[in-house]
Amino acid sequence: MNAIEITILSIILMIGLGYFLKRIDFLSENDIDPFNKIVMYILLPCMIFHAIYNSDLSLIPKLGSLPFVILISSFVTGIVSYVILKRLGLDDVKLWSVLVTVMIANTGFMGYPVNLGVYGQEGFLRAIFCDMATLCIFLFLSFVLMLKFGGTLRTAVKKIVFFPSLWAVILGLCLNLAGVPIGPVLDNTINYLGQGAIPIIMIALGLSIDFSALSRSKAMIAFTSIFKLAFFPFVAFVVATQLGLVDLQFKVSIIEAAMPSGMMSLLLAITYKLDYELTSDCILINTVISLITLPVILMMM
C-alpha cells in the first residue's frame, strides 16, 4: 500500500469506529460537543503551534499564494451557487443555510490529517496556510449574516479574536521568528497533545453520521455535494494553474479545496438562526461522500 491508501483507510477506520461506538451505545451524539471543544480549544491549537514553531519560516513567501486559491474558489463557488439557489426560489434562511456549506471547506479538521498523512509535515504546513483562507471566509460570512439576520458586531468580532487556532498561528510565528526557546518538556507536551487531535476528530465525525438525513434534505444534499466536492476543487485547479503553483503547493491547495463542508458552517447556522438541521444534513452527508471523492482526487494528484 502507498501513503495515500494507508491514510484514507486509516481515516475511514477511525470514522467507522466512531459510528460503531454510537451504534452499540458506548458513545452518543451528545459526546460530539465535548469532543469538538477539546479539539478546537486544546488539541488542534497545539498541533498547529507545534508545526509552525518547528518549521522553516523562510518558506513563507513561497506559500503566501496558497490562501488565495481557497479564497477565490470559495467566492466563485458561492456566487454561482447563490444565483442558482435564487432561481430555484429558496427563501433567504434556507438559501444561506446551504450557501455556508458550499463556501466553507473542512480545511482544518479533515484537511490537516489527510495532508499530514500523505505529505508529512511539509504538507501539513501548507494545509495550515490554506486553512487561514477558511478563517477569512468565516469572518466574511459572519459579517454578512450579521447584517442580514441580525446580531452584533461585537459578537462577530469576538468569535474571531478568540478563535484558538488563530492564536496558535500567531504565537507559533512570533516565537519561531524571535527564536524564543520553549524547552524540551513543553515542546514534547504540546506535541503529544497535538497528536491526539486527529483520532478524536475522526471518532467525532463517526458519531455525527446520520443516514436519515438523506431522506430529509436530499435535493440540497445533492446540490451541496456537487458544488462543494466537484465545482469548488475544479475552480481551485484553474486558479492554482493560473497562479503557476507546482509540486506540493499545487497538490495541497487542490486537496484542501476538495475537502467536504466545514463544521464552522454549522456554527454560523446556529449563531444566526438559520435552518441548522439542513446545514447539518448537508455537512454530514457530503463528508461521507468525500470518503469516496478524496481518494480519487489524491490518486489524480
C-alpha positions, 0 to 999 in steps of 0.5 A: 500500500502507498501513503495515500491508501494507508491514510484514507483507510486509516481515516475511514477506520477511525470514522467507522469506529466512531459510528460503531461506538454510537451504534452499540451505545458506548458513545452518543451524539451528545459526546460530539460537543465535548469532543469538538471543544477539546479539539478546537480549544486544546488539541488542534491549537497545539498541533498547529503551534507545534508545526509552525514553531518547528518549521522553516519560516523562510518558506513563507513567501513561497506559500503566501499564494496558497490562501488565495486559491481557497479564497477565490474558489470559495467566492466563485463557488458561492456566487454561482451557487447563490444565483442558482439557489435564487432561481430555484426560489429558496427563501433567504434562511434556507438559501444561506443555510446551504450557501455556508456549506458550499463556501466553507471547506473542512480545511482544518479538521479533515484537511490537516490529517489527510495532508499530514498523512500523505505529505508529512509535515511539509504538507501539513504546513501548507494545509495550515496556510490554506486553512487561514483562507477558511478563517477569512471566509468565516469572518466574511460570512459572519459579517454578512449574516450579521447584517442580514439576520441580525446580531452584533458586531461585537459578537462577530468580532469576538468569535474571531479574536478568540478563535484558538487556532488563530492564536496558535498561528500567531504565537507559533510565528512570533516565537519561531521568528524571535527564536524564543526557546520553549524547552524540551518538556513543553515542546514534547507536551504540546506535541503529544497533545497535538497528536491526539487531535486527529483520532478524536476528530475522526471518532467525532465525525463517526458519531455525527453520521446520520443516514436519515438525513438523506431522506430529509434534505436530499435535493440540497444534499445533492446540490451541496455535494456537487458544488462543494466536492466537484465545482469548488476543487475544479475552480481551485485547479484553474486558479492554482494553474493560473497562479503557476503553483507546482509540486506540493503547493499545487497538490495541497491547495487542490486537496484542501479545496476538495475537502467536504463542508466545514463544521464552522458552517454549522456554527454560523447556522446556529449563531444566526438562526438559520435552518441548522438541521439542513446545514447539518444534513448537508455537512454530514452527508457530503463528508461521507461522500468525500470518503469516496471523492478524496481518494480519487482526487489524491490518486489524480494528484 
